[in-house]
Amino acid sequence: MRHHFATIAIDKGANIRDVANYLGHENIDMTILYNLGTSEGMKKLSNTINV
């Protein structure tokens, strides 16, 4: 459920640091992994590094 919450919250535009803090993550690495597991997360990553 935590993974689902994080994924939905980030996809809806929540700040990833806010989501990480809400979930009690000491750093955002785990939260980033949650988001990269989705096709939307991968698309965002692709768009970010597209040169």
Summary of the structure (lengths in Angstrom):
residues: 51
radius of gyration: 10.6
end to end distance: 35.2
largest distance: 35.2
contacts: 118
relative contact order: 0.18
helix: 73%
strand: 0%
